[in-house]
């Protein structure tokens, strides 16, 4: 999955794609919790744009709960 580009050489007009894995894939999220985490991360990308400190706080708490539940989850079994 390509998530960004980097400058190649001294010519800043030449960009090369950089393959990076999203941070979400590093945790054992289920499909539902991964979708929730993506939604929360999208909303928190610009927290001041939310215009609601209570909503922002709730989103940070929800993100923490999702992360903690993923850490507690057992990793999926290895394919044989």
Biopython code that builds the backbone (N, CA, C, O; Angstrom):
import numpy as np
from Bio.PDB.StructureBuilder import StructureBuilder

atoms = [
    (1, "UNK", "N", (0.846, -1.168, 0.000)),
    (1, "UNK", "CA", (0.000, 0.000, 0.000)),
    (1, "UNK", "C", (0.891, 1.229, 0.000)),
    (1, "UNK", "O", (1.796, 1.341, 0.827)),
    (2, "UNK", "N", (0.647, 2.136, -0.903)),
    (2, "UNK", "CA", (1.438, 3.356, -0.990)),
    (2, "UNK", "C", (0.712, 4.450, -0.217)),
    (2, "UNK", "O", (-0.444, 4.765, -0.499)),
    (3, "UNK", "N", (1.398, 5.018, 0.749)),
    (3, "UNK", "CA", (0.759, 6.032, 1.570)),
    (3, "UNK", "C", (1.434, 7.388, 1.489)),
    (3, "UNK", "O", (0.926, 8.354, 2.058)),
    (4, "UNK", "N", (2.557, 7.492, 0.805)),
    (4, "UNK", "CA", (3.221, 8.782, 0.700)),
    (4, "UNK", "C", (4.247, 8.737, -0.423)),
    (4, "UNK", "O", (4.465, 7.698, -1.047)),
    (5, "UNK", "N", (4.867, 9.872, -0.665)),
    (5, "UNK", "CA", (5.917, 9.971, -1.670)),
    (5, "UNK", "C", (7.133, 10.624, -1.036)),
    (5, "UNK", "O", (7.027, 11.314, -0.022)),
    (6, "UNK", "N", (8.286, 10.398, -1.643)),
    (6, "UNK", "CA", (9.492, 11.071, -1.166)),
    (6, "UNK", "C", (10.218, 11.644, -2.368)),
    (6, "UNK", "O", (10.076, 11.155, -3.489)),
    (7, "UNK", "N", (10.992, 12.681, -2.121)),
    (7, "UNK", "CA", (11.746, 13.329, -3.182)),
    (7, "UNK", "C", (12.920, 12.445, -3.576)),
    (7, "UNK", "O", (13.615, 11.896, -2.720)),
    (8, "UNK", "N", (13.132, 12.312, -4.888)),
    (8, "UNK", "CA", (14.242, 11.510, -5.402)),
    (8, "UNK", "C", (15.268, 12.458, -5.980)),
    (8, "UNK", "O", (14.952, 13.250, -6.867)),
    (9, "UNK", "N", (16.499, 12.386, -5.487)),
    (9, "UNK", "CA", (17.567, 13.246, -5.994)),
    (9, "UNK", "C", (17.371, 14.689, -5.561)),
    (9, "UNK", "O", (16.662, 14.968, -4.594)),
    (10, "UNK", "N", (18.002, 15.601, -6.281)),
    (10, "UNK", "CA", (17.931, 17.009, -5.904)),
    (10, "UNK", "C", (16.771, 17.730, -6.577)),
    (10, "UNK", "O", (16.468, 18.870, -6.225)),
    (11, "UNK", "N", (16.121, 17.092, -7.532)),
    (11, "UNK", "CA", (15.008, 17.707, -8.246)),
    (11, "UNK", "C", (13.714, 17.417, -7.486)),
    (11, "UNK", "O", (13.230, 16.286, -7.498)),
    (12, "UNK", "N", (13.157, 18.423, -6.831)),
    (12, "UNK", "CA", (11.963, 18.211, -6.013)),
    (12, "UNK", "C", (10.722, 17.921, -6.837)),
    (12, "UNK", "O", (9.685, 17.577, -6.269)),
    (13, "UNK", "N", (10.791, 18.048, -8.172)),
    (13, "UNK", "CA", (9.628, 17.733, -8.995)),
    (13, "UNK", "C", (9.512, 16.233, -9.257)),
    (13, "UNK", "O", (8.485, 15.771, -9.753)),
    (14, "UNK", "N", (10.558, 15.465, -8.927)),
    (14, "UNK", "CA", (10.525, 14.018, -9.121)),
    (14, "UNK", "C", (10.190, 13.344, -7.799)),
    (14, "UNK", "O", (10.974, 13.393, -6.852)),
    (15, "UNK", "N", (9.037, 12.724, -7.741)),
    (15, "UNK", "CA", (8.616, 12.036, -6.530)),
    (15, "UNK", "C", (8.536, 10.541, -6.789)),
    (15, "UNK", "O", (8.101, 10.105, -7.855)),
    (16, "UNK", "N", (8.954, 9.773, -5.818)),
    (16, "UNK", "CA", (8.860, 8.320, -5.912)),
    (16, "UNK", "C", (7.942, 7.822, -4.804)),
    (16, "UNK", "O", (8.052, 8.268, -3.662)),
    (17, "UNK", "N", (7.032, 6.896, -5.133)),
    (17, "UNK", "CA", (6.152, 6.365, -4.084)),
    (17, "UNK", "C", (6.942, 5.585, -3.045)),
    (17, "UNK", "O", (7.919, 4.908, -3.367)),
    (18, "UNK", "N", (6.515, 5.685, -1.817)),
    (18, "UNK", "CA", (7.144, 4.977, -0.708)),
    (18, "UNK", "C", (6.114, 4.015, -0.139)),
    (18, "UNK", "O", (5.028, 4.432, 0.265)),
    (19, "UNK", "N", (6.444, 2.744, -0.106)),
    (19, "UNK", "CA", (5.527, 1.751, 0.449)),
    (19, "UNK", "C", (5.634, 1.777, 1.966)),
    (19, "UNK", "O", (6.704, 1.564, 2.536)),
    (20, "UNK", "N", (4.522, 2.038, 2.595)),
    (20, "UNK", "CA", (4.461, 2.033, 4.061)),
    (20, "UNK", "C", (3.175, 1.370, 4.479)),
    (20, "UNK", "O", (2.154, 1.483, 3.800)),
    (21, "UNK", "N", (3.226, 0.686, 5.586)),
    (21, "UNK", "CA", (2.021, 0.079, 6.117)),
    (21, "UNK", "C", (1.356, 1.073, 7.045)),
    (21, "UNK", "O", (2.037, 1.710, 7.848)),
    (22, "UNK", "N", (0.040, 1.226, 6.957)),
    (22, "UNK", "CA", (-0.645, 2.121, 7.877)),
    (22, "UNK", "C", (-0.455, 1.670, 9.319)),
    (22, "UNK", "O", (-0.292, 0.477, 9.573)),
    (23, "UNK", "N", (-0.472, 2.595, 10.257)),
    (23, "UNK", "CA", (-0.279, 2.282, 11.669)),
    (23, "UNK", "C", (-1.354, 1.334, 12.178)),
    (23, "UNK", "O", (-1.097, 0.532, 13.075)),
    (24, "UNK", "N", (-2.538, 1.413, 11.625)),
    (24, "UNK", "CA", (-3.639, 0.569, 12.075)),
    (24, "UNK", "C", (-3.315, -0.905, 11.881)),
    (24, "UNK", "O", (-3.699, -1.727, 12.713)),
    (25, "UNK", "N", (-2.615, -1.263, 10.800)),
    (25, "UNK", "CA", (-2.358, -2.675, 10.526)),
    (25, "UNK", "C", (-1.397, -3.297, 11.528)),
    (25, "UNK", "O", (-1.283, -4.521, 11.582)),
    (26, "UNK", "N", (-0.708, -2.495, 12.316)),
    (26, "UNK", "CA", (0.244, -3.029, 13.288)),
    (26, "UNK", "C", (-0.458, -3.677, 14.473)),
    (26, "UNK", "O", (0.153, -4.465, 15.195)),
    (27, "UNK", "N", (-1.716, -3.364, 14.681)),
    (27, "UNK", "CA", (-2.468, -3.925, 15.799)),
    (27, "UNK", "C", (-3.465, -4.954, 15.275)),
    (27, "UNK", "O", (-3.897, -4.860, 14.126)),
    (28, "UNK", "N", (-3.839, -5.937, 16.099)),
    (28, "UNK", "CA", (-4.776, -6.972, 15.660)),
    (28, "UNK", "C", (-6.230, -6.511, 15.744)),
    (28, "UNK", "O", (-7.008, -7.073, 16.515)),
    (29, "UNK", "N", (-6.603, -5.517, 14.977)),
    (29, "UNK", "CA", (-7.972, -5.022, 14.985)),
    (29, "UNK", "C", (-8.874, -5.933, 14.166)),
    (29, "UNK", "O", (-8.455, -6.488, 13.151)),
    (30, "UNK", "N", (-10.120, -6.082, 14.617)),
    (30, "UNK", "CA", (-11.119, -6.748, 13.790)),
    (30, "UNK", "C", (-11.530, -5.761, 12.712)),
    (30, "UNK", "O", (-11.178, -4.583, 12.781)),
    (31, "UNK", "N", (-12.261, -6.225, 11.728)),
    (31, "UNK", "CA", (-12.694, -5.330, 10.645)),
    (31, "UNK", "C", (-13.538, -4.185, 11.200)),
    (31, "UNK", "O", (-13.387, -3.039, 10.776)),
    (32, "UNK", "N", (-14.419, -4.488, 12.140)),
    (32, "UNK", "CA", (-15.294, -3.457, 12.710)),
    (32, "UNK", "C", (-14.490, -2.438, 13.517)),
    (32, "UNK", "O", (-14.697, -1.233, 13.372)),
    (33, "UNK", "N", (-13.573, -2.914, 14.367)),
    (33, "UNK", "CA", (-12.811, -1.967, 15.174)),
    (33, "UNK", "C", (-11.801, -1.201, 14.324)),
    (33, "UNK", "O", (-11.470, -0.058, 14.642)),
    (34, "UNK", "N", (-11.307, -1.813, 13.247)),
    (34, "UNK", "CA", (-10.408, -1.085, 12.343)),
    (34, "UNK", "C", (-11.166, 0.046, 11.661)),
    (34, "UNK", "O", (-10.629, 1.142, 11.494)),
    (35, "UNK", "N", (-12.409, -0.212, 11.268)),
    (35, "UNK", "CA", (-13.230, 0.837, 10.652)),
    (35, "UNK", "C", (-13.509, 1.953, 11.659)),
    (35, "UNK", "O", (-13.469, 3.133, 11.310)),
    (36, "UNK", "N", (-13.790, 1.580, 12.902)),
    (36, "UNK", "CA", (-14.022, 2.583, 13.942)),
    (36, "UNK", "C", (-12.758, 3.395, 14.187)),
    (36, "UNK", "O", (-12.823, 4.618, 14.317)),
    (37, "UNK", "N", (-11.611, 2.730, 14.252)),
    (37, "UNK", "CA", (-10.351, 3.427, 14.491)),
    (37, "UNK", "C", (-10.051, 4.384, 13.349)),
    (37, "UNK", "O", (-9.598, 5.504, 13.586)),
    (38, "UNK", "N", (-10.294, 3.965, 12.124)),
    (38, "UNK", "CA", (-10.061, 4.825, 10.972)),
    (38, "UNK", "C", (-10.962, 6.055, 11.027)),
    (38, "UNK", "O", (-10.520, 7.165, 10.731)),
    (39, "UNK", "N", (-12.222, 5.859, 11.406)),
    (39, "UNK", "CA", (-13.150, 6.990, 11.529)),
    (39, "UNK", "C", (-12.695, 7.962, 12.613)),
    (39, "UNK", "O", (-12.720, 9.177, 12.415)),
    (40, "UNK", "N", (-12.282, 7.427, 13.754)),
    (40, "UNK", "CA", (-11.819, 8.278, 14.857)),
    (40, "UNK", "C", (-10.554, 9.024, 14.453)),
    (40, "UNK", "O", (-10.440, 10.224, 14.699)),
    (41, "UNK", "N", (-9.605, 8.328, 13.838)),
    (41, "UNK", "CA", (-8.363, 8.973, 13.404)),
    (41, "UNK", "C", (-8.640, 10.062, 12.368)),
    (41, "UNK", "O", (-7.978, 11.101, 12.366)),
    (42, "UNK", "N", (-9.608, 9.830, 11.496)),
    (42, "UNK", "CA", (-9.971, 10.837, 10.499)),
    (42, "UNK", "C", (-10.526, 12.078, 11.173)),
    (42, "UNK", "O", (-10.157, 13.199, 10.822)),
    (43, "UNK", "N", (-11.412, 11.880, 12.142)),
    (43, "UNK", "CA", (-11.989, 13.021, 12.863)),
    (43, "UNK", "C", (-10.943, 13.764, 13.686)),
    (43, "UNK", "O", (-11.003, 14.986, 13.822)),
    (44, "UNK", "N", (-9.988, 13.023, 14.232)),
    (44, "UNK", "CA", (-8.969, 13.652, 15.075)),
    (44, "UNK", "C", (-7.794, 14.208, 14.271)),
    (44, "UNK", "O", (-6.863, 14.767, 14.851)),
    (45, "UNK", "N", (-7.823, 14.063, 12.965)),
    (45, "UNK", "CA", (-6.743, 14.608, 12.140)),
    (45, "UNK", "C", (-6.653, 16.124, 12.309)),
    (45, "UNK", "O", (-5.558, 16.686, 12.293)),
    (46, "UNK", "N", (-7.790, 16.780, 12.469)),
    (46, "UNK", "CA", (-7.836, 18.221, 12.727)),
    (46, "UNK", "C", (-8.830, 18.460, 13.865)),
    (46, "UNK", "O", (-9.967, 18.864, 13.622)),
    (47, "UNK", "N", (-8.405, 18.212, 15.100)),
    (47, "UNK", "CA", (-9.340, 18.296, 16.227)),
    (47, "UNK", "C", (-9.955, 19.682, 16.413)),
    (47, "UNK", "O", (-11.088, 19.793, 16.883)),
    (48, "UNK", "N", (-9.225, 20.741, 16.051)),
    (48, "UNK", "CA", (-9.785, 22.080, 16.217)),
    (48, "UNK", "C", (-10.950, 22.323, 15.268)),
    (48, "UNK", "O", (-11.798, 23.175, 15.530)),
    (49, "UNK", "N", (-10.997, 21.581, 14.168)),
    (49, "UNK", "CA", (-12.099, 21.719, 13.209)),
    (49, "UNK", "C", (-13.400, 21.136, 13.761)),
    (49, "UNK", "O", (-14.481, 21.461, 13.270)),
    (50, "UNK", "N", (-13.300, 20.273, 14.782)),
    (50, "UNK", "CA", (-14.501, 19.715, 15.393)),
    (50, "UNK", "C", (-15.314, 20.802, 16.087)),
    (50, "UNK", "O", (-16.545, 20.769, 16.078)),
    (51, "UNK", "N", (-14.624, 21.760, 16.686)),
    (51, "UNK", "CA", (-15.298, 22.862, 17.359)),
    (51, "UNK", "C", (-16.032, 22.463, 18.622)),
    (51, "UNK", "O", (-16.908, 23.194, 19.085)),
    (52, "UNK", "N", (-15.691, 21.315, 19.186)),
    (52, "UNK", "CA", (-16.376, 20.837, 20.389)),
    (52, "UNK", "C", (-15.359, 20.083, 21.244)),
    (52, "UNK", "O", (-14.941, 18.978, 20.899)),
    (53, "UNK", "N", (-14.969, 20.690, 22.355)),
    (53, "UNK", "CA", (-13.952, 20.078, 23.218)),
    (53, "UNK", "C", (-14.430, 18.770, 23.830)),
    (53, "UNK", "O", (-13.635, 17.849, 24.017)),
    (54, "UNK", "N", (-15.723, 18.676, 24.146)),
    (54, "UNK", "CA", (-16.257, 17.448, 24.742)),
    (54, "UNK", "C", (-16.198, 16.312, 23.722)),
    (54, "UNK", "O", (-15.789, 15.198, 24.052)),
    (55, "UNK", "N", (-16.605, 16.594, 22.484)),
    (55, "UNK", "CA", (-16.534, 15.587, 21.431)),
    (55, "UNK", "C", (-15.091, 15.151, 21.202)),
    (55, "UNK", "O", (-14.814, 13.961, 21.055)),
    (56, "UNK", "N", (-14.186, 16.100, 21.172)),
    (56, "UNK", "CA", (-12.768, 15.776, 20.981)),
    (56, "UNK", "C", (-12.264, 14.865, 22.096)),
    (56, "UNK", "O", (-11.572, 13.883, 21.826)),
    (57, "UNK", "N", (-12.601, 15.176, 23.331)),
    (57, "UNK", "CA", (-12.190, 14.356, 24.470)),
    (57, "UNK", "C", (-12.774, 12.956, 24.364)),
    (57, "UNK", "O", (-12.080, 11.970, 24.611)),
    (58, "UNK", "N", (-14.047, 12.864, 23.996)),
    (58, "UNK", "CA", (-14.693, 11.560, 23.848)),
    (58, "UNK", "C", (-14.025, 10.731, 22.742)),
    (58, "UNK", "O", (-13.859, 9.519, 22.887)),
    (59, "UNK", "N", (-13.648, 11.379, 21.655)),
    (59, "UNK", "CA", (-12.972, 10.664, 20.570)),
    (59, "UNK", "C", (-11.600, 10.149, 21.012)),
    (59, "UNK", "O", (-11.215, 9.034, 20.659)),
    (60, "UNK", "N", (-10.863, 10.951, 21.782)),
    (60, "UNK", "CA", (-9.568, 10.486, 22.293)),
    (60, "UNK", "C", (-9.756, 9.293, 23.230)),
    (60, "UNK", "O", (-8.987, 8.333, 23.176)),
    (61, "UNK", "N", (-10.779, 9.353, 24.091)),
    (61, "UNK", "CA", (-11.051, 8.240, 24.999)),
    (61, "UNK", "C", (-11.476, 6.987, 24.238)),
    (61, "UNK", "O", (-11.060, 5.878, 24.572)),
    (62, "UNK", "N", (-12.303, 7.171, 23.221)),
    (62, "UNK", "CA", (-12.746, 6.038, 22.408)),
    (62, "UNK", "C", (-11.571, 5.412, 21.667)),
    (62, "UNK", "O", (-11.472, 4.188, 21.576)),
    (63, "UNK", "N", (-10.679, 6.252, 21.137)),
    (63, "UNK", "CA", (-9.487, 5.748, 20.454)),
    (63, "UNK", "C", (-8.639, 4.926, 21.416)),
    (63, "UNK", "O", (-8.127, 3.869, 21.047)),
    (64, "UNK", "N", (-8.490, 5.403, 22.643)),
    (64, "UNK", "CA", (-7.725, 4.672, 23.645)),
    (64, "UNK", "C", (-8.371, 3.324, 23.954)),
    (64, "UNK", "O", (-7.673, 2.317, 24.071)),
    (65, "UNK", "N", (-9.693, 3.296, 24.088)),
    (65, "UNK", "CA", (-10.403, 2.031, 24.350)),
    (65, "UNK", "C", (-10.216, 1.049, 23.201)),
    (65, "UNK", "O", (-9.991, -0.138, 23.436)),
    (66, "UNK", "N", (-10.305, 1.526, 21.966)),
    (66, "UNK", "CA", (-10.096, 0.654, 20.809)),
    (66, "UNK", "C", (-8.682, 0.082, 20.809)),
    (66, "UNK", "O", (-8.485, -1.103, 20.543)),
    (67, "UNK", "N", (-7.703, 0.929, 21.109)),
    (67, "UNK", "CA", (-6.310, 0.483, 21.145)),
    (67, "UNK", "C", (-6.108, -0.564, 22.241)),
    (67, "UNK", "O", (-5.475, -1.595, 22.011)),
    (68, "UNK", "N", (-6.645, -0.298, 23.426)),
    (68, "UNK", "CA", (-6.486, -1.235, 24.536)),
    (68, "UNK", "C", (-7.152, -2.573, 24.243)),
    (68, "UNK", "O", (-6.608, -3.619, 24.598)),
    (69, "UNK", "N", (-8.310, -2.560, 23.606)),
    (69, "UNK", "CA", (-8.976, -3.825, 23.287)),
    (69, "UNK", "C", (-8.197, -4.598, 22.230)),
    (69, "UNK", "O", (-8.203, -5.828, 22.243)),
    (70, "UNK", "N", (-7.529, -3.901, 21.317)),
    (70, "UNK", "CA", (-6.719, -4.574, 20.304)),
    (70, "UNK", "C", (-5.472, -5.188, 20.925)),
    (70, "UNK", "O", (-5.047, -6.270, 20.522)),
    (71, "UNK", "N", (-4.889, -4.511, 21.896)),
    (71, "UNK", "CA", (-3.693, -5.031, 22.566)),
    (71, "UNK", "C", (-4.033, -6.281, 23.359)),
    (71, "UNK", "O", (-3.238, -7.220, 23.415)),
    (72, "UNK", "N", (-5.218, -6.298, 23.976)),
    (72, "UNK", "CA", (-5.634, -7.460, 24.760)),
    (72, "UNK", "C", (-6.041, -8.635, 23.885)),
    (72, "UNK", "O", (-6.002, -9.781, 24.333)),
    (73, "UNK", "N", (-6.431, -8.368, 22.648)),
    (73, "UNK", "CA", (-6.879, -9.438, 21.751)),
    (73, "UNK", "C", (-5.727, -10.373, 21.420)),
    (73, "UNK", "O", (-4.580, -9.950, 21.277)),
    (74, "UNK", "N", (-6.050, -11.624, 21.305)),
    (74, "UNK", "CA", (-5.018, -12.594, 20.930)),
    (74, "UNK", "C", (-4.733, -12.451, 19.453)),
    (74, "UNK", "O", (-5.639, -12.161, 18.671)),
    (75, "UNK", "N", (-3.482, -12.649, 19.057)),
    (75, "UNK", "CA", (-3.170, -12.595, 17.625)),
    (75, "UNK", "C", (-3.860, -13.762, 16.904)),
    (75, "UNK", "O", (-4.071, -14.826, 17.486)),
    (76, "UNK", "N", (-4.205, -13.544, 15.634)),
    (76, "UNK", "CA", (-4.856, -14.639, 14.896)),
    (76, "UNK", "C", (-3.906, -15.818, 14.722)),
    (76, "UNK", "O", (-2.689, -15.638, 14.685)),
    (77, "UNK", "N", (-4.461, -17.026, 14.616)),
    (77, "UNK", "CA", (-3.592, -18.192, 14.444)),
    (77, "UNK", "C", (-2.836, -18.128, 13.124)),
    (77, "UNK", "O", (-3.331, -17.590, 12.134)),
    (78, "UNK", "N", (-1.643, -18.678, 13.127)),
    (78, "UNK", "CA", (-0.804, -18.690, 11.932)),
    (78, "UNK", "C", (-1.379, -19.705, 10.936)),
    (78, "UNK", "O", (-1.773, -20.801, 11.335)),
    (79, "UNK", "N", (-1.431, -19.351, 9.647)),
    (79, "UNK", "CA", (-1.917, -20.326, 8.659)),
    (79, "UNK", "C", (-0.936, -21.487, 8.526)),
    (79, "UNK", "O", (0.272, -21.330, 8.702)),
    (80, "UNK", "N", (-1.473, -22.622, 8.220)),
    (80, "UNK", "CA", (-0.658, -23.837, 8.124)),
    (80, "UNK", "C", (-0.294, -24.099, 6.696)),
    (80, "UNK", "O", (0.392, -25.078, 6.403)),
]
sb = StructureBuilder()
sb.init_structure("model")
sb.init_model(0)
sb.init_chain("A")
sb.init_seg("    ")
for serial, (resi, resn, name, xyz) in enumerate(atoms, 1):
    if name == "N":
        sb.init_residue(resn, " ", resi, " ")
    sb.init_atom(name, np.array(xyz, "f"), 0.0, 1.0, " ", f" {name:<3s}", serial, name[0])
structure = sb.get_structure()
